[in-house]
Amino acid sequence: MVQSVPTYSVTKVVTMIKRFMAREIFKRCPQVKRQLWGGEFWTDGYFASTVGKHGSEGMIANYVKEQGKEYHRLHEDRQLTLF
């Protein structure tokens, strides 16, 4: 969940997040960069959605927190862990 100022486009915000996260991952785990083809961590695409006046921050935070729990329960023994 991300909140931004209206002067930043969604593309700019996503690009900043991807850049920061990749830099941190490569700094903490340099072996990851050597395992990637071309050294790129992220794909070019992304998904973004907005929240209107009917959603609260708590409701959204809970949705994000619960998201993917069923998937992880089904595939937890096959997931890679970075940290």
C-alpha positions in Angstrom: 0.0 0.0 0.0 1.5 3.3 -1.1 0.3 6.9 -0.7 1.8 9.6 -2.9 1.4 13.2 -3.9 -0.8 14.0 -6.9 2.2 15.5 -8.8 3.8 12.1 -9.1 2.5 9.7 -11.8 1.8 6.1 -10.9 4.6 5.1 -13.3 7.1 7.4 -11.5 6.1 6.0 -8.1 6.3 2.4 -9.2 9.7 3.1 -10.9 11.0 4.6 -7.7 9.9 1.7 -5.6 11.3 -0.9 -8.0 14.6 1.0 -8.2 15.0 1.3 -4.4 14.0 -2.3 -3.7 16.3 -3.8 -6.3 19.2 -1.6 -5.0 18.6 -2.8 -1.4 18.3 -6.5 -2.4 21.5 -6.3 -4.5 23.3 -4.6 -1.6 22.2 -7.1 1.0 22.5 -10.2 -1.3 25.0 -9.6 -4.1 24.7 -13.2 -5.2 21.2 -12.4 -6.5 22.5 -10.1 -9.2 24.9 -12.7 -10.5 22.1 -15.2 -10.9 19.9 -12.9 -13.0 20.1 -12.7 -16.8 21.1 -9.1 -17.6 21.0 -8.1 -14.0 17.4 -7.0 -14.1 15.3 -7.8 -11.0 11.8 -6.6 -12.0 9.7 -7.1 -15.1 8.5 -4.1 -17.0 4.8 -4.4 -15.9 2.9 -3.5 -12.8 -0.6 -3.3 -11.4 -2.0 -0.2 -9.7 -5.4 0.6 -8.3 -6.8 3.5 -6.5 -9.0 3.8 -3.4 -12.1 6.0 -3.3 -13.7 7.8 -0.5 -15.4 4.6 0.7 -12.2 2.7 1.7 -10.4 3.4 4.9 -6.7 3.0 5.5 -7.3 0.2 8.0 -9.5 -1.7 5.6 -6.9 -1.5 2.9 -4.1 -2.4 5.2 -6.0 -5.5 6.3 -6.7 -6.5 2.7 -3.0 -6.2 1.8 -1.9 -8.1 5.0 -4.3 -11.0 4.2 -3.6 -11.1 0.5 -1.9 -14.2 -0.7 -2.3 -16.2 2.5 -4.1 -19.0 0.8 -1.4 -19.1 -2.0 1.3 -19.3 0.6 -0.4 -22.1 2.5 -0.7 -24.1 -0.7 2.9 -23.5 -1.8 4.9 -22.6 1.3 7.4 -25.4 1.0 8.4 -24.3 -2.5 8.9 -20.6 -2.0 12.4 -19.0 -2.0 13.3 -16.7 0.9 15.6 -13.7 0.3 15.9 -12.4 3.8 
